Amino acid sequence: MATISIPICAYILTLYPEATAAAGAGSPAPAGGASLRPLALGLATPSFWTEEEINRAFTEANRIWLREADIQFSPVNISRRDEVVPADARAMWIRFVNRLSPRGQGIGVGFVYDLPAAEGGWGGGRIVVLSGEKVREGIAGFAGNLLAHELGHVLIDDPNHALAGDDHSNLMHHSRNPRVANAGLLNATQVERARATAATF
Ligand SMILES: [Zn+2]
C-alpha cells in the first residue's frame, strides 16, 4: 500500500460562553442536559494543551494508523484559536463542525480543556475535538490512542462502532480503557473504508 498523508489543522482552542449576559455568576447549569458547566455559568475555558502534548498525541496516532492502514496525519499545523460556543453538547458539536471544518484539504482538530460529555473526544465529518481533562486521567499514550479513535470516526464513518464487531482490541471499539494499553487494531473492512475516504481528503 502507498502511504496516504492527510494534512491537519490543529487548534489549541479556548472556549468562550455564548450567552454571558443570560447566565450571571453563580447561576446553575441547566439541569439534566449534557452541558459544559463553566460555559453554562458564563466562564471561559482555556485549553491548557501544549504544542508538545499535541505533537506527542499525533506521533502515537500516526504509529497506529501507519501500522494498520498506511495512513499518516501530516503535516500537523498547530495554532491558537478562540471560539464562542453554546454550553450544551449537541449545539456545541454543530458549532464545531461549522467552524473547524477545513476550507480546503485535510481535517480540523480542536484541543479543548473539556467537553460536555462522558467521552474524551468527538469525531465526525471533517473534524475531531479532544478533551484534555479526560485524556489526562489515562496512561501515557492514551491521548494519542483516543485521537486515533476519533480520527477513525472521520475516516471510517461508522458512528455506532458497528464495524468493530465488539472486538475490544479494535481501535474503533466503543469503549476505551484509559488505564491499560489499547491494542488499536483495524479489520480489513475498516482499512478499506478509511483508505477510500483518506484518498479524497
Ligand atoms: Zn467512538
Boltz pocket constraint, residues with backbone or C-beta under 6 A from the ligand:
constraints:
  - pocket:
      binder: B
      contacts: [[A, 149], [A, 153], [A, 159], [A, 161], [A, 172], [A, 173], [A, 174]]
      max_distance: 6.0
